[in-house]
Amino acid sequence: MKKHVPRCLTMLLCITAILSTSLLTGCSAKKDSQNLTKLTLNEVAHSIFYAPMYVAIEEGYFEQEGIDLTLVTGFGADKTMTAVLSGEAEIGFMGPETTVYTYNEGAQDYVVNFAQLTQRAGNFLVARKEMPDFTWADLKGSEVLGGRKGGMPEMIFEYILRQNDIDPASDLSIDQSIDFGSTAAAFSGGKGDFSVEFEPGATSLELEGEGYVVASLGVDSGYVPYTAFSAKAEYMEKNPQIIQQFTNALQKGMDYTRNHTPEEIAAVIAPQFKETDAKTLTAIVTRYHEQDTWKEDLVFEEDSYQLLLDILSDAGELMGTPSYQELVNTDYAKKAAQQ
């Protein structure tokens, strides 16, 4: 005989089942969030120049790929490399020249580049007055606030000078004593005739009436492998899935910047640059966007690597020539581009 279940009891059982399902779903979501792989990324500087990476962060692409990312700013390629070598960070983001230096110094567990973000230099030459007819020959006899010896900004600057038949050692004076990020303040204080500036330094000097952008090093140097993501060879060998997930998230950020306007990109990355107003942020993103700063994919091509070695050699910084196969792995970037 079938037992009669009171309607109120039936409703109670249904509610209990629904609540149980909700609790289980909540536990599952919490468990999924706890299962994200914690990963520390040390960036050489915090700059709008690296917009696709910040898009990936702000749009949640790393979480989508199963990564709980912690971003740390190293304030210098040497410090970023130290963080990677010491294990403080699993991944470093810096100029790939640093991986060449580390390899040549005999590091056992050397650092390998697996994704290239920018394909042009991100700095600009700022003058004290407007120079609509500027040529690089105008730098002869002047004092220029430059970058750290052996660093990509300084080497690209000297590379351009040599391409224009200017001797960096004798035709002008390059001040390399000022800390990274402090050159704009020094220039405002009256030091130097010109200054090589990253953003937002270049635009800030213009807005304050303290200087004028007269040339883009990114345009005049051509396509160069300016910044790349790298990790220790042993870490990559043991954690290929993590490196792939990380690269997939970056590629999504690259895709976003390619398919959206500077205004849209600026709006997305605004939380990363709270000290920069929307108008300035958009102007800087537009400047980088228009000079084709960011690659379409993250593949670090062999001809780009060879150009890097040529730049290092011209600067007198190349002590050895590690092979492309030793210091570059394109497997992850190629796979990410196909997703």
C-alpha positions in Angstrom: 0.0 0.0 0.0 1.4 3.4 -1.0 1.9 5.7 1.9 0.5 9.2 1.7 3.1 11.9 2.3 1.6 15.2 3.6 2.0 18.0 1.1 3.8 20.2 3.6 6.4 17.4 4.2 6.8 17.0 0.4 7.6 20.7 0.2 10.0 20.5 3.1 11.9 17.6 1.4 12.1 19.6 -1.8 13.4 22.7 -0.1 16.0 20.5 1.8 17.1 19.0 -1.5 17.5 22.4 -3.1 19.4 23.7 -0.1 21.6 20.6 -0.1 22.4 21.1 -3.8 23.2 24.8 -3.3 25.5 23.9 -0.4 27.3 21.3 -2.5 27.6 23.7 -5.4 29.0 26.4 -3.1 31.5 23.9 -1.6 32.5 22.9 -5.1 33.1 26.5 -6.2 35.1 27.2 -3.1 37.1 24.1 -3.7 37.7 25.1 -7.3 39.0 28.5 -6.2 41.2 26.9 -3.7 42.6 24.6 -6.4 44.0 27.5 -8.4 47.8 27.2 -8.8 49.6 30.0 -6.9 52.2 31.7 -9.1 54.4 34.7 -8.6 55.3 36.9 -11.5 58.1 39.5 -11.1 57.9 42.3 -13.6 60.8 44.6 -14.4 58.6 47.7 -14.1 55.0 48.6 -13.8 54.3 50.3 -17.0 51.4 51.0 -19.4 53.9 49.6 -22.0 52.8 46.1 -20.8 49.1 46.7 -21.3 48.2 43.2 -22.6 49.5 41.6 -19.4 47.3 43.9 -17.3 44.3 43.2 -19.5 44.9 39.5 -18.8 44.9 40.2 -15.1 41.9 42.6 -15.0 39.8 40.4 -17.3 40.4 37.4 -15.1 42.1 35.3 -17.8 44.7 33.9 -15.4 41.9 32.6 -13.1 40.2 31.1 -16.1 43.3 29.2 -16.8 43.6 28.0 -13.2 46.2 30.4 -11.9 46.2 32.6 -8.8 48.7 35.2 -9.9 50.7 37.4 -7.6 52.4 40.3 -9.4 55.5 41.9 -7.9 57.5 44.8 -9.4 61.2 44.2 -9.4 62.2 47.8 -10.5 65.1 46.6 -12.7 65.9 43.6 -14.8 68.8 42.6 -12.5 66.4 42.4 -9.5 63.8 40.5 -11.5 66.3 38.0 -12.6 67.5 37.6 -9.0 64.0 36.9 -7.9 63.6 34.1 -10.5 67.0 32.5 -9.8 66.4 32.6 -6.0 62.9 31.0 -6.4 61.1 34.1 -5.0 59.2 34.2 -8.4 58.4 31.4 -10.7 58.3 33.6 -13.8 60.1 36.8 -14.6 59.1 39.5 -17.1 62.1 41.6 -18.3 64.4 42.2 -21.3 65.6 38.9 -22.7 69.2 40.2 -22.7 69.2 39.3 -19.0 68.8 35.6 -19.8 71.8 35.8 -22.1 73.9 37.4 -19.4 72.8 34.7 -16.9 73.6 31.9 -19.3 77.0 33.3 -20.1 77.8 33.7 -16.4 77.6 29.9 -16.1 74.3 29.5 -14.3 73.5 25.8 -14.0 69.7 26.2 -14.0 69.6 29.0 -16.5 66.5 31.0 -17.5 64.6 30.3 -20.7 62.3 32.8 -22.6 58.9 31.3 -23.5 56.8 34.3 -24.5 57.6 37.6 -26.1 55.2 40.5 -25.3 56.5 43.7 -26.9 58.1 44.0 -30.3 59.2 47.6 -30.1 61.1 49.7 -27.6 58.7 51.5 -25.2 60.7 54.7 -24.6 60.8 58.1 -26.1 63.3 60.9 -26.5 62.2 64.0 -24.7 63.7 67.5 -25.4 63.4 70.8 -23.6 61.8 72.5 -26.5 59.6 71.5 -29.5 61.7 70.2 -32.4 59.4 69.3 -35.3 62.3 68.8 -37.6 64.4 66.7 -35.1 67.1 64.4 -36.4 69.3 62.2 -34.3 72.3 64.3 -35.4 70.8 67.0 -33.1 72.1 65.0 -30.1 75.7 65.7 -31.0 77.4 67.7 -28.3 74.4 67.4 -25.9 73.9 65.7 -22.5 71.2 62.9 -22.5 69.8 61.2 -19.5 70.1 57.5 -20.4 69.6 54.1 -18.9 71.6 51.4 -17.0 74.6 50.1 -18.8 73.8 46.7 -20.4 70.1 47.3 -20.0 67.8 47.1 -23.0 66.7 50.8 -22.9 70.3 52.0 -23.1 71.4 49.5 -25.7 68.5 50.3 -28.0 69.3 54.0 -27.6 73.0 53.4 -28.5 72.0 51.1 -31.3 69.9 53.9 -32.9 72.8 56.3 -32.5 75.2 54.0 -34.3 72.6 53.4 -37.1 72.7 57.2 -37.5 76.5 57.4 -37.6 76.7 58.8 -34.1 79.3 57.6 -31.6 77.7 57.1 -28.2 81.1 57.5 -26.5 82.4 60.6 -28.2 79.7 62.5 -29.9 77.5 63.2 -26.9 77.4 62.7 -23.1 75.1 60.0 -21.8 74.4 60.2 -18.0 73.8 56.6 -16.8 74.0 57.4 -13.1 70.3 58.1 -12.4 68.1 55.3 -11.0 65.4 53.8 -13.2 62.2 55.8 -12.9 63.9 58.9 -11.6 65.1 60.5 -14.9 61.9 62.5 -15.5 62.3 64.2 -12.1 65.9 64.9 -12.8 65.0 66.3 -16.2 62.4 68.5 -14.6 65.0 69.7 -12.1 67.2 70.9 -15.0 69.5 68.0 -15.6 70.3 67.2 -19.2 69.4 68.5 -22.6 67.4 65.4 -23.5 66.0 62.4 -21.6 65.1 58.9 -22.7 61.8 58.3 -21.0 59.3 55.5 -20.5 55.6 56.2 -20.0 54.1 57.8 -18.1 57.2 59.9 -17.7 57.3 61.2 -21.3 53.6 62.2 -21.3 53.8 63.7 -17.8 56.7 65.9 -18.8 54.7 67.1 -21.8 51.6 67.8 -19.8 53.7 69.7 -17.2 55.3 71.8 -20.0 58.7 70.5 -18.9 59.6 68.6 -22.1 58.5 67.5 -25.5 58.6 64.1 -27.2 60.7 64.4 -30.3 61.3 60.8 -31.3 60.1 57.3 -30.5 62.9 54.8 -29.9 60.4 52.0 -30.8 59.8 53.4 -34.2 63.4 54.3 -35.0 64.9 51.0 -33.8 62.5 48.8 -35.7 61.1 45.5 -34.4 63.2 44.3 -31.5 62.4 41.6 -28.8 62.2 44.2 -26.0 60.5 42.2 -23.3 59.8 38.5 -22.7 58.5 36.1 -20.0 61.0 33.6 -18.8 61.5 30.9 -16.1 64.2 28.5 -15.0 64.7 25.6 -17.4 64.2 23.1 -14.6 60.9 24.7 -13.5 59.6 24.7 -17.0 60.5 21.0 -17.4 58.7 20.0 -14.2 55.7 22.3 -14.7 54.8 22.4 -18.4 51.0 22.6 -17.7 51.4 25.7 -15.5 53.6 27.4 -18.1 51.0 26.6 -20.8 48.1 27.9 -18.7 50.1 31.1 -18.0 50.8 31.6 -21.7 47.2 30.9 -22.6 46.1 33.7 -20.3 48.6 36.1 -21.8 47.5 35.3 -25.3 43.9 36.2 -24.4 45.2 39.5 -23.2 47.1 40.0 -26.5 43.9 39.1 -28.4 42.0 41.7 -26.4 44.4 44.5 -27.2 44.4 43.6 -30.9 40.6 43.6 -31.1 39.7 46.7 -29.0 40.3 50.4 -29.1 42.8 52.3 -27.0 39.9 53.8 -25.1 38.6 50.3 -24.2 42.1 49.0 -23.3 42.7 52.0 -21.1 39.4 51.5 -19.3 40.2 47.8 -18.6 43.7 48.5 -17.2 42.8 51.6 -15.2 42.7 49.8 -11.9 46.4 49.0 -12.4 47.2 52.7 -12.8 45.0 54.5 -10.3 47.4 57.5 -10.1 47.0 58.1 -13.8 43.8 60.0 -15.0 41.7 58.5 -17.8 42.7 61.1 -20.4 46.5 60.5 -19.9 46.1 56.8 -19.7 44.2 56.7 -23.0 46.8 59.0 -24.6 49.6 56.7 -23.6 47.8 53.5 -24.7 47.1 55.2 -28.0 50.7 56.1 -28.5 51.8 52.5 -28.0 48.9 51.1 -30.0 49.7 53.3 -33.0 53.4 52.3 -33.2 52.5 48.6 -33.2 54.1 47.9 -29.9 52.5 44.6 -29.1 52.9 41.3 -31.0 49.8 39.4 -32.3 51.2 36.3 -30.7 53.8 35.5 -28.1 56.2 33.5 -30.3 59.8 34.7 -29.8 61.1 34.2 -33.4 64.7 33.2 -34.2 65.4 36.3 -36.3 64.4 38.4 -33.3 66.8 36.5 -31.0 69.6 37.0 -33.5 68.8 40.8 -33.6 69.1 40.8 -29.8 72.5 39.2 -30.0 73.6 41.8 -32.6 72.5 44.6 -30.3 74.3 43.1 -27.4 77.4 42.7 -29.5 77.3 46.3 -30.8 77.0 47.4 -27.2 80.1 45.4 -26.2 78.0 43.3 -23.8 78.1 39.9 -25.5 80.6 37.5 -23.9 79.2 34.4 -25.6 76.6 33.4 -28.1 74.1 30.9 -26.6 72.0 29.2 -29.2 68.4 30.1 -29.9 67.4 26.6 -28.9 69.1 27.0 -25.5 67.4 30.2 -24.4 64.1 30.2 -26.3 61.1 27.8 -26.1 58.3 28.6 -28.5 56.1 25.5 -27.9 53.9 27.2 -25.3 53.3 30.4 -27.4 52.5 28.5 -30.5 50.0 26.3 -28.7 48.4 29.4 -27.1 48.1 31.1 -30.4 46.0 28.2 -31.7 43.5 28.2 -28.9 
